[in-house]
Amino acid sequence: MDILQLGNGTPQRLERLPDLPQEGFLWLDFTRELEPDWYAAVEQLTGRKIHERHINDSFNTAHPSFFDSTSDYDMVIFRSLAPELEEGEFATRPIVFFLFDGLLVTVQSGTSRSVKWIKDRLLSHTGRVPVDPAGLMHLILSAMVDRFLALREPLTLQMEDWADQLLDPRHPFSDWYVVMGHRSQLRRLEILCEEQEDAILSWRDSTRVEISEHLNVRYTDLLEHIRRVTKFALTQQHEVEALVQLHFSAVAHRTNQIMRTLTVISAIFMPLMLIASIYGMNFDHMPELHARYGYFFVVGGMALLASALLLLFRIKKWF
């Protein structure tokens, strides 16, 4: 358990769990795997009972973003990026927030970069210091959403790289399993953002906490950031679909070019084959067969005919 006291001066980390302060508030950060009885310390501090279903939700790593409340506290579950982001594939982990009067409790995996960054920022006395638990939750949520926003650049560059490979005739594109996996990731991201937005909207509309006008503006801005990620995910999905269509168009274009070349070659050689088949007949009385320069005339005529056809096709821009 990590204990921070805020809102009544300089943020500070405490070694022992104090009573709830008269001024300011406490932030208790728990690691779910290492502290399975975290709720006992919170119940002892607040004198309030945490619902058993909410305790179970705090240990469910597959729980979607969600909001629920009782008469004593609000619970917000918000999924964030896990550290193991690799090659466009991302994993998410839930952070569970419990908002009491004068107390914010977070239950997370212990690897949250957003939570660590906020702690370091507060303890180094840089940036604004929240005055209540809802303000602190906003800081953490903003840091989590910013990590999703940071995904846009690498995913956009990956899409551009695939498009370049697709249009390169020397290296036919074959990584379609990767592209379709990328589309599935984007769909997951879209659903994740929709759940995040629903959770924040539900909390803001139903919370028992009094939200100041200034903080309400900040949460509205947070929702706008989530919508930007949602829009990006939708746009990228459309680009994947366009990439697939571009692939089939490019394949069809290359096929048409090949067929046109073969057709031109066939059109040139068909009359030559006709001439060759005529002079290949086994008749005794064919005048040209015994002519001194008959062979040269026929071969020259065939070459002239082929050249004329080739010139005609070139004028008509058939190849």
Secondary structure, DSSP 8 states (H G I E B T S, - for coil): -EEEEESSSS-EEESS-----SSSEEEEEEETTT-TTHHHHHHHHH-----HHHHHHHH-TT--SEEEE-SS-EEEEEEEE-S--BTTB--EEEEEEEEETTEEEEEE-S--HHHHHHHHHHHTT-S---SSHHHHHHHHHHHHHHHHHTTHHHHHHHHHHHHHHHT-TTS----HHHHHHHHHHHHHHHHHHHHHHHHHHHHHHH-SS---HHHHHHHHHHHHHHHHHHHHHHHHHHHHHHHHHHHHHHHHHHHHHHHHHHHHHHHHHHHHHHHHHHTTS--S--GGGG-TTHHHHHHHHHHHHHHHHHHHHHHTT--
